[in-house]
Amino acid sequence: MEELEGQVIDIIYQNELNSYTIATFDTEDDEITIVGYLPFVNPGDTLKVAGRYVTHQEYGEQFKVETFEKTEPKTLEALEIYLASGSIKGIGPATAKKIIKTFGEDTINIFRTNPSALSSISGITYDKAMQMGESFNENWELWNIVSFLEQFGISASNAKKVYKDLGTDAINEIKKNPYILVDKVRGIDFKQIDKMAMDIGIDIQDDSRVRSGIKYSLNLISYNGHCCTIKENLVKFVRDLLGVPAEVIEDEIINLKVKEEIVIEKIGDDEWIYLLPFYKAEDNIATRLMIIDTSKNIKRITHFDTELKNIEKEEDIKLSEKQKEALQAINDNNVCVITGGPGTGKTTIIKSIIDLYKKKGKKVVLCAPTGRAAKRMTEITGQEAMTLHRLLEIGKTGDESQSIDVDLNVQMIDGDVIIVDEMSMVDVFLMNYLVKAIYQGTKIVLVGDVDQLPSVGPGSVLKDIINSEKITTIHLDKIFRQAAKSKIVQNAHRVNNGETFIKKDEIEELENDFFFMNESNTDKIIENILSLCRDRLKNYGNYEFFKNIQVITPTKKGSLGTKELNIQLQKVLNPKKMGKAEKAYGQTIFRVGDKVMQIKNNYDISWTKEEENGTGVFNGELGRITDIDTSDGAIKVKFDDDKEVWYEYADLEQLEHAYAITVHKSQGSEFDVVVMPIAQTSPMLLTRNLLYTAITRAKKLLIIISSDKIIQFTIQNTDSKKRNTGLEHKLRNINVDF
């Protein structure tokens, strides 16, 4: 095996999933191409690589890297390239040049031991200097952890999670107890950790190994939305996973119960096992909901019928009997659920609640689980709505860590009536935080469509609350006259009832807002998508892609998945052009004009909006790239609500193209025009509730491109797996004593 040392000049290709990389590498003797699995490698990095030369049939001689380590840049020129690469937050090419000019040979020492000195450079504040130092040192620490974990076959992306969770002493902590990785870091493969432990010499029946296997298995089910599992199923799974007798597993289940790390709940003849946070979240929801609901109804409006008639007169509306029943139920109860499909009058009820209670001097608070849903709520009501995260002033809730703090302190909500929209998207942990933040005497109105896709996180909160029959629920099933003219609305309800789309002219006097293109050839489907988005829809209804149109698809993968469609749509709608700035990030080319989506919650990133400043951009928010500053290494995005945010190159992992998005990502949003291709894919993605959810995203026009066969299968496929939860049981059996 041959060893080389040099600097990465350019990344030609890097796979985002497994970090397979092709890069230009400058050694003392030559500039060569290196290939291999090189996670966290950026232009400017100085590496010591070991491997061998190979000859590629098409690209010629390459150096195939087997192992590598990061080393300090040997020259100031190399160090400047590294600093300018964008891997250190806050530093672009111009700033890198200033730093090297100011500190010269002492630059690395400044970053490591005295980063505040960077603030002596014009344009670098003290806070920014400390952030730069932290980012620089984090990168070095991370490389040590990468090297350590690599020998056990653990990916570098997981190494980054380890560093974030365990800090600078991570290696020592792991050496003491490898299973800490499973306990504290989400998404790590237990089998890899188990192999590490076996190599270190931990016994096959070691207590820590069996306990970790049990907790890992319980965490695994939560990825599919479950909160608990039957004991006998858990024992069987862990037995197969660890290769230990069932009695050993059952002993450790008892030990974990004694240590209050798990809870066993008897439901019927079965014992259901929870990790403690999942049980506590459900228990808190049931207890708080019932306490709030059975408290004195101090916000009740007297002479309600008269007040309702006044609202109808003032707003020039005619409420249906069902809508009046819903409003009466809200007045009579502290907690109430309003559920129904599109066109059944949920929006009118929300507006009427606001009018009724504000007229009486009551404060009505509007909220929703996502930024897009909150924005839509604001638009339809004329009153500001907030995301639940922002309203409760909470940060991350288990996105990175296995340890979910159900007892997290939240901001109590100052309001008389709280209306939560898009309740189907609320998972068990977010609902737990919400009910903790509500004072007794406050009214809660939960609004949602129980037939849509369930929450991404664990639980089936809305469905469980409704099925418990302990909370007053109004089911809206009548389609209002205006909505009934829409083929979109009619077809949504037909799909939900297991019926096929309306055939052409089957029902007269319906709006031409729904089109089904029967096509099974993938190339032709792509061709139709591109032509519709480029100009056909502009000619049809003056619809322009960046103003009105959204492509939605069930999957990320395949020719009709978001990844491939985004590449194709970018080529057609925002092609490479002389003078138009762009930035390559892994396999993605970010270009000025691109439509992008924030794909994780970032509570700290700063934004500006006219004269307003703030922090926080959240998963699912859509925007467009308006500027790329190559000198400072940053990209500017203007979001749909006019927030403007600068992303340093190191933060680009938070963005992805959004010419096409998944149905799951579209939840809580509405678009004037939706183009939806549906290809043959995994049956678990071709479900009735997914199709129903997608249809209800379109306001003015919906075009579905698929085959009759796939559509028929999807409508009949109701096998959206039932989630194992206990909230319904807890609500049914709870006794609230005052």
Residue pairs with C-beta under 8 A, 6 or more apart in sequence:
1 50
1 51
1 52
1 66
2 50
2 51
2 52
2 53
2 63
3 48
3 49
3 50
4 25
4 27
4 32
4 48
4 49
4 50
4 63
5 27
5 28
5 46
5 47
5 48
5 49
5 71
6 25
6 26
6 27
6 28
6 46
6 47
6 49
7 25
7 26
7 44
7 45
7 46
7 47
7 73
7 78
7 81
7 82
8 23
8 24
8 25
8 26
8 41
8 42
8 43
8 44
8 45
8 46
8 47
9 23
9 24
9 25
9 26
9 31
9 43
9 81
10 23
10 24
10 43
11 21
11 22
11 23
11 41
11 42
11 43
11 584
11 586
12 22
12 23
12 24
12 33
13 20
13 21
13 22
13 587
14 20
14 21
14 22
14 23
14 38
14 41
14 586
14 587
15 21
15 586
15 587
16 586
16 587
16 588
18 37
18 155
19 37
19 38
19 39
19 40
19 41
19 155
19 156
19 157
20 35
20 36
20 37
20 38
21 34
21 35
21 36
21 37
21 38
21 41
22 33
22 34
22 35
22 62
23 33
23 34
23 35
23 38
23 41
24 31
24 32
24 33
25 31
25 32
25 33
25 34
25 47
25 49
25 63
32 61
32 62
32 63
33 59
33 61
33 62
33 63
34 49
34 51
34 62
34 63
34 64
34 65
35 62
35 63
35 64
35 65
36 49
36 51
36 64
36 65
36 66
36 68
37 65
38 47
38 65
38 68
39 146
39 155
39 156
39 157
39 159
40 87
40 139
40 142
40 143
40 146
40 156
40 160
41 47
42 82
42 85
42 86
42 87
43 81
43 85
44 73
44 78
44 81
44 82
44 83
44 84
44 85
44 87
45 70
45 82
45 85
45 87
46 70
46 71
46 72
46 73
46 74
46 78
46 82
47 68
47 69
47 70
47 71
48 68
48 69
48 71
49 63
49 65
49 67
49 68
50 65
50 66
50 67
50 68
51 63
51 64
51 65
51 66
51 67
52 63
52 64
52 66
53 61
53 62
53 63
53 64
54 61
54 62
54 63
54 64
55 61
55 62
56 62
67 150
69 143
69 147
70 140
70 143
72 108
73 79
73 81
73 82
73 108
76 100
76 104
76 105
76 107
79 100
79 107
79 108
80 96
80 97
80 100
83 91
83 95
83 96
83 99
83 100
83 107
84 91
84 92
84 93
84 96
84 97
84 633
85 649
86 92
86 633
86 648
86 649
86 650
87 139
87 649
87 650
88 132
88 135
88 136
88 139
88 650
89 131
89 132
89 135
89 648
89 650
89 651
90 124
90 128
90 131
90 132
90 135
90 648
91 99
91 132
91 633
92 629
92 630
92 631
92 632
92 633
92 634
92 648
92 649
93 630
93 631
93 632
93 633
94 631
94 632
95 121
95 123
95 124
95 632
98 121
98 122
98 123
99 107
99 118
99 121
100 107
102 120
102 121
103 110
103 117
110 117
110 118
111 118
111 132
111 133
111 136
111 137
112 133
112 136
112 137
112 140
115 129
115 130
115 132
115 133
115 134
115 136
116 126
116 129
116 130
116 133
117 129
118 124
118 128
118 129
118 132
118 133
119 125
119 126
119 128
119 129
124 132
135 650
138 163
141 163
141 168
142 159
142 160
142 163
144 171
145 159
145 162
145 163
145 170
145 171
146 156
146 159
148 171
148 174
149 156
149 158
149 159
149 162
149 174
150 156
150 159
152 192
152 193
152 195
152 196
152 199
153 192
153 195
154 181
154 188
154 189
154 192
154 193
154 196
158 185
158 187
158 188
161 185
161 186
161 187
161 188
161 400
162 170
162 174
162 181
162 185
163 170
164 400
165 184
165 185
165 400
165 401
166 173
166 174
166 180
166 184
166 185
173 180
174 180
174 181
174 196
175 200
177 208
178 193
178 196
178 197
178 200
178 202
179 193
179 197
179 208
179 209
179 211
179 212
181 188
181 193
182 188
182 190
182 193
182 212
182 215
182 216
182 402
183 212
183 215
183 402
183 403
184 401
184 402
184 403
185 400
185 401
185 402
186 219
186 398
186 399
186 400
186 401
186 402
190 212
190 213
190 216
190 241
193 212
194 209
194 213
194 242
197 206
197 209
198 204
202 208
202 209
203 209
204 242
204 243
204 244
205 244
205 248
207 252
207 255
209 242
210 238
210 242
210 244
210 248
210 249
210 252
211 252
211 255
211 256
211 261
213 238
213 241
213 242
213 249
214 234
214 238
214 249
214 252
214 253
214 256
214 262
215 256
215 261
215 262
215 275
215 402
216 241
217 229
217 234
217 237
217 238
217 241
218 228
218 229
218 234
218 262
218 273
218 274
218 275
218 278
219 275
219 402
221 228
221 229
221 724
222 275
222 278
222 458
224 721
224 723
225 454
225 455
225 457
225 458
225 459
225 460
225 721
225 723
226 458
226 723
226 724
226 725
227 274
227 278
227 279
227 281
227 282
227 428
227 458
227 459
227 723
227 724
227 725
227 726
227 727
228 265
228 272
228 273
228 274
228 278
228 279
228 724
228 725
228 726
229 272
229 273
229 724
230 270
230 271
230 272
230 273
230 724
231 253
231 264
231 270
231 271
231 272
231 273
234 253
234 273
235 246
235 249
235 250
235 253
236 246
238 244
238 249
239 245
239 246
239 249
242 249
253 262
253 264
253 273
256 262
257 263
257 264
260 276
261 275
261 276
262 273
262 274
262 275
262 276
263 273
263 274
263 275
263 276
263 279
263 280
264 271
264 272
264 273
264 274
265 271
265 272
265 273
265 274
265 279
265 726
265 729
266 272
267 726
267 729
272 724
272 726
274 282
274 726
277 403
277 404
277 405
277 406
277 429
278 428
278 458
279 726
280 406
280 407
280 432
281 404
281 406
281 428
281 429
281 431
281 432
281 459
282 428
282 432
282 459
282 725
282 726
282 727
282 730
283 730
284 406
284 432
284 435
284 436
285 428
285 431
285 432
285 435
285 461
285 727
285 730
286 727
286 730
286 731
286 734
287 734
287 736
288 435
288 436
288 438
289 335
289 435
289 444
289 465
289 471
289 731
290 470
290 731
290 734
290 736
291 440
291 736
292 334
292 335
292 435
292 438
292 440
292 442
292 444
293 333
293 334
293 335
293 470
293 471
294 334
294 736
294 738
295 334
295 440
295 441
296 441
297 332
297 333
297 334
298 441
299 334
299 357
299 362
299 416
299 417
299 441
299 442
299 443
300 331
300 332
301 307
301 331
301 356
301 357
301 360
304 327
304 328
304 331
307 356
307 359
307 360
308 319
308 324
308 327
308 352
308 356
311 317
311 352
311 355
311 356
311 359
312 318
312 319
314 355
315 351
315 352
315 355
317 348
317 352
319 327
319 348
319 352
320 345
320 478
320 480
322 345
322 474
322 476
322 477
322 478
323 345
323 348
323 349
323 352
323 476
325 474
326 336
326 338
326 349
326 474
326 476
327 349
327 352
327 353
327 356
329 336
329 472
329 474
330 336
330 338
330 353
330 417
330 443
330 445
331 356
332 472
333 443
333 471
333 472
334 441
334 442
334 443
334 444
335 443
335 444
335 446
335 471
335 472
336 443
336 444
336 445
336 446
336 471
336 472
336 473
336 474
337 423
337 446
337 447
337 448
337 462
337 465
337 466
337 471
337 472
337 473
337 474
338 346
338 349
338 445
338 446
338 447
338 448
338 473
338 474
338 476
339 447
339 448
339 449
339 450
339 462
339 466
339 473
339 474
339 475
339 476
340 346
340 449
340 475
340 476
340 477
341 449
341 451
341 476
341 477
341 479
341 489
341 492
341 493
341 496
341 696
342 449
342 483
342 488
342 489
342 492
342 493
342 696
343 479
343 480
343 482
343 483
343 484
343 486
343 489
343 493
344 476
344 477
344 478
344 479
344 480
344 483
345 476
345 478
345 480
346 447
346 476
347 380
347 381
349 447
350 366
350 377
350 380
350 381
350 419
350 421
350 445
350 447
351 380
351 381
353 364
353 417
353 419
353 445
354 364
354 366
354 381
354 383
354 419
357 364
357 416
357 417
358 364
362 416
362 417
363 414
363 415
363 416
363 417
364 383
364 415
364 416
364 417
364 418
364 419
365 386
365 391
365 413
365 414
365 415
365 417
365 418
365 419
366 374
366 377
366 378
366 381
366 383
366 384
366 385
366 386
366 419
366 421
367 374
367 377
367 385
367 386
367 387
367 388
367 391
367 418
367 419
367 420
367 421
368 374
368 376
368 377
368 385
368 387
368 388
368 420
368 421
368 422
368 425
368 668
369 387
369 388
369 422
369 425
369 426
369 430
369 455
369 668
370 387
370 422
370 425
370 618
370 619
370 620
370 667
370 668
370 669
371 387
371 617
371 618
371 620
371 621
371 641
372 620
372 621
372 622
372 640
372 668
372 669
373 387
373 421
373 422
373 425
373 667
373 668
373 669
374 385
374 386
374 387
375 385
375 640
375 641
376 668
376 669
376 670
377 385
377 421
378 384
378 385
385 421
387 618
388 420
388 426
388 430
388 433
388 434
389 395
389 397
389 430
389 601
389 603
389 618
390 616
391 411
391 413
391 437
392 410
392 411
392 413
392 433
392 434
392 437
393 410
393 411
394 408
394 410
394 411
394 433
395 601
395 603
396 601
396 603
397 404
397 408
397 429
397 430
397 433
398 404
398 429
398 457
399 600
399 601
404 429
406 429
406 432
408 433
410 433
410 436
410 437
411 437
412 437
412 438
412 439
413 437
413 438
413 439
413 442
415 442
416 442
416 443
417 442
417 443
417 444
417 445
418 438
418 442
418 443
418 444
418 445
419 445
419 447
420 426
420 434
420 444
420 445
420 446
420 447
420 448
421 447
421 448
422 447
422 448
422 667
422 668
423 446
423 447
423 448
423 461
423 462
424 448
424 449
424 450
424 452
424 453
424 454
424 455
424 462
424 463
424 667
425 448
425 455
425 456
425 667
425 668
426 434
426 455
426 461
426 462
427 455
427 456
427 457
427 458
427 459
427 461
428 457
428 458
428 459
428 461
428 725
428 727
429 457
429 458
429 459
430 455
430 457
431 459
431 461
438 444
446 462
446 465
446 471
448 462
449 696
450 462
450 463
450 466
451 496
451 689
451 692
452 667
452 689
452 692
452 693
452 696
453 663
453 664
453 667
453 689
453 690
453 693
453 720
454 460
454 463
454 720
454 723
455 461
456 664
458 723
458 725
459 723
459 725
459 727
460 723
460 725
460 727
461 727
463 728
464 725
464 727
464 728
464 731
465 471
465 473
465 727
465 728
465 731
466 473
467 728
468 727
468 728
468 731
468 732
469 732
470 731
470 732
470 734
471 731
479 489
479 490
479 493
483 489
484 490
485 509
485 510
485 511
486 510
486 511
486 513
486 514
487 502
487 510
487 511
487 512
487 513
487 514
488 513
488 514
488 695
488 696
488 698
488 699
488 701
488 702
490 502
490 507
490 510
490 514
491 501
491 502
491 514
491 695
491 702
492 692
492 695
492 696
494 500
494 501
494 502
495 501
495 688
495 691
495 692
495 695
495 715
496 688
496 692
498 688
498 715
498 716
498 718
499 715
500 711
500 712
500 715
501 514
501 516
501 711
502 510
502 514
513 698
513 700
513 701
513 702
514 701
514 702
514 704
515 701
515 702
515 703
515 704
516 703
516 704
516 706
516 711
517 528
517 703
517 704
517 705
517 706
518 706
518 707
518 708
519 525
519 528
519 705
519 706
519 707
520 706
520 707
520 709
520 710
522 559
522 560
522 679
525 560
525 677
525 679
525 705
525 706
526 559
526 560
526 565
526 568
526 677
528 705
529 551
529 565
529 568
529 569
529 675
529 677
529 705
530 568
530 569
530 572
532 549
532 675
532 703
533 545
533 549
533 551
533 569
533 572
533 573
533 659
533 675
534 545
534 572
534 573
537 543
537 545
537 548
537 549
537 673
537 675
537 701
538 544
541 673
541 700
541 701
543 549
543 672
543 673
543 701
545 573
545 659
546 573
546 595
546 624
547 672
548 671
548 672
548 673
548 700
549 671
549 672
549 673
549 674
549 675
550 661
550 666
550 669
550 671
550 673
550 674
550 675
550 697
551 565
551 569
551 659
551 660
551 661
551 674
551 675
551 676
551 677
552 660
552 661
552 662
552 663
552 666
552 674
552 675
552 676
552 694
552 697
553 560
553 561
553 562
553 565
553 660
553 661
553 662
553 663
553 676
553 677
553 678
553 679
554 662
554 663
554 678
554 681
554 685
554 686
554 690
554 694
555 561
555 562
555 662
555 679
555 681
555 682
555 685
556 562
556 563
556 662
557 563
557 681
558 564
558 679
558 681
559 679
560 677
560 678
560 679
562 657
562 660
562 661
562 662
565 659
565 660
565 677
566 656
566 657
566 658
566 659
566 660
567 657
569 657
569 659
569 660
570 589
570 591
570 594
570 657
570 659
573 659
574 591
574 593
574 594
574 595
576 582
576 589
576 591
580 591
580 592
580 593
581 591
581 592
581 627
581 628
581 630
582 589
582 590
582 591
582 592
582 628
583 589
583 590
583 591
583 628
583 630
583 635
583 649
583 652
584 590
585 649
585 652
585 653
588 652
588 656
588 657
590 596
590 625
590 628
590 635
590 652
590 655
591 625
591 628
592 625
592 626
592 627
592 628
593 624
593 625
594 624
594 625
594 657
595 622
595 623
595 624
595 657
595 658
595 659
596 622
596 623
596 624
596 625
596 637
596 655
596 656
596 657
596 658
597 620
597 621
597 622
597 623
597 655
597 656
597 657
597 658
597 661
597 665
598 617
598 618
598 619
598 620
598 621
598 623
598 639
598 654
598 655
599 619
599 620
599 654
599 655
599 656
600 619
600 654
601 616
601 618
601 619
602 616
602 617
602 618
602 651
602 654
603 615
603 616
604 615
604 616
605 615
605 616
605 617
605 645
605 647
605 651
606 613
606 614
606 615
606 645
606 646
607 613
607 614
607 615
607 616
607 617
607 639
607 643
607 644
607 645
608 643
608 644
609 641
609 642
609 643
609 644
610 642
614 643
617 639
617 643
617 645
617 654
620 665
620 668
620 669
621 639
621 640
621 641
622 639
622 640
622 658
622 669
623 637
623 638
623 639
623 640
623 643
623 645
624 637
624 638
625 635
625 636
625 637
626 636
626 637
626 638
626 644
627 635
627 636
628 634
628 635
628 636
629 635
629 636
629 646
633 648
633 649
634 646
634 647
634 648
634 649
635 646
635 647
635 649
635 652
635 655
636 644
636 645
636 646
636 647
637 644
637 645
637 647
637 655
638 644
639 645
647 654
647 655
663 690
663 693
663 694
663 697
666 693
666 694
666 697
667 693
669 697
670 697
670 698
670 699
671 697
671 698
671 699
672 698
672 699
672 700
672 701
673 698
673 700
673 701
673 702
673 703
674 694
674 697
674 698
674 701
674 702
674 703
675 703
675 705
676 694
676 702
676 703
676 704
676 705
677 704
677 705
677 706
678 686
678 691
678 704
678 705
678 706
678 710
678 711
678 714
679 706
679 710
680 710
683 713
683 717
683 719
684 719
684 721
686 710
686 713
686 714
686 717
687 714
687 717
687 718
687 719
687 720
688 714
688 715
688 716
688 717
688 718
688 720
689 718
689 720
690 714
690 720
691 711
691 714
691 715
695 702
695 704
704 711
